[in-house]
Amino acid sequence: MSFTKPRGRPPKGKDWDAVLGEWVIAPDAPEEVKAPPTPGSSKPRGRPPSGKIWSEEAGEWVFDESAPAAAPKPAAKRKPSGPKPGSKPRGRPPLGKIWSEEAGEWVVDESAPAAAPKPPKRKAETSESKPGSKPRGRPPKGKEWSEEAGAYV
């Protein structure tokens, strides 16, 4: 049985053994790669693997028997969305209202002058509003505007 070579760059000084399915030390590897790690070798940079400590004697990460067993982490509590009850919301207040700390909501402001009524919205000028006016846009295919009929013919 033959194992396929993993993708990516091979480890320094190692070759892929398809029969064993692992990286083995290459015959032409430098001496520092061929030699096993010496006791007291320098600790690798970075964070230690979970539940392990560095052993100077072995020159590798070993399981930490003195550490208590890691308990599963509790599920993170989600914060409720929106403002907290009773706290003033961010942003501009509604028209004619003020924030009431006692009620914890917006209340009508009697001291403010009455809001002016909004003017009615104008209707958009369309071909229905002015009889006989030519509508905007491209004419239908094969038709022309007739002033007498007030439509495309």
N, C-alpha and C positions, 0 to 999 in steps of 0.2 A: 504494500500500500504506500502511496506517495502523498505527502502533504504539500499543499500549495504555499508558495512563499508569501508572507504578509506584505501588504503594500507599504510603501514609505522607505525611508533611509534605514539601512541596517545599523545595529549598534556598533560602536567603534571596535575594530579588530575582530569582528565576528562574521561568520558565514552561515547561510541557511542550510540545515541538514534536512532534506526532504524525507528521508527514511524515519528519523526520530521526530520530526516536526517541531524542531526548536533551533535556536541560534547556538552555534558552537564556536569556540575560539579558532580563528583562522591560523594556519601554519605560519603565515608571514606576518602575524600580528606583532606589534611592539611588545617589549618585555613587560612594561607596566600593565598591559592588558592581560598578559598570560599569568602573571603572578596573582595569587589570591589576595584579598584585602588583608593588610597587616593589622594586628591588634593595635588599638590606639589611633587608627586612621581618623582623619578629620571627619567631623559630622557633616552630612550633606545640608545644603542650604534649604530653607523653606520650612513649612509647617510639617510636624510629624504626622504619620498616618494615624488614623483613629485608633485609640487604645494601645499605642505602642510608644516605647521610649528608646533612646539611642544607647546601645551597649558598646562601650569603649573596648571591652575585651574581644567581643565578636566582630566589631566593626560594622554592625548592621542594626536595623530596627528590630526590636523584640517586643513581645507582648508584655504589658505592665500588669503583673499580678497584684501589686499593691493598690492599684486604682479600683474603686468600686465599679461594679457592673453598670454600664451606661443604661439609665432608664429611658424609655421612649419619651420623646418630647411631646408635651401636650399640644393639641391643635391650637393654632393661633386664633385668638378671639378677634372677630371682625369689628371694626368700629362702625357704628351706625352712620349712615350717610345723612347729610343735611345738617342744619344747625342743631345745637343742643337745645332741649326744651328750656324755654325761659331766656335764652340768650338772644341778643339782638342780631338779626340777620345782616349780612353784608349788603352793601349797595344802597341805592337811592330808595327813600321811602315812597310808598304809594301816594298818589295825589290826594292832598287834603287829610293826611293821617300822620300821627306821631307815634313813637314807640312808648308803650306803657310797661315799666319795669314790674309793677304789681301784677298786671294781667299776663305779661309775657307775650304780648302780641301787639299788632298795629291797631290803634283806635282812632276814631274820628276826632279831628282837631277843631273844636268849636271856636277857638280864637282866630283861626285863619279865615280870610275872606272867601266867599263862595267862588268856586271855580267858574270861569267864563265858559259858556256853552261853545262847543266846537262847531265851526261852520260846516254846513252840509257838503258832502263831496260832490264834485262836478262829474257829470256823466261824460264819458269819453266820446269824442265826436266820431261817429261812425256813419256808414252810408244810410242807416235807418234814421239817424237824427236829421239829416238834410236830404230830402228827396231829390233825386236826380244827380247827386254828386258822385263822381267817379271814385270807387273804392281804391285804397292803396294796395300796392303789390303788383305782382305779375298777372297779366290776363290769362284766363283759361286757354288751353291749347286750341288754336284754330279759331278764336273769337276776337272780335273787336268791340270797343265801347261805342254805344250809340247814344248821342245826346238826346235825341227825340224820345227814345224808349227809356232812357235812364238805366240801361242794363247792357250786359255783354250779349252780342248777337253773332 
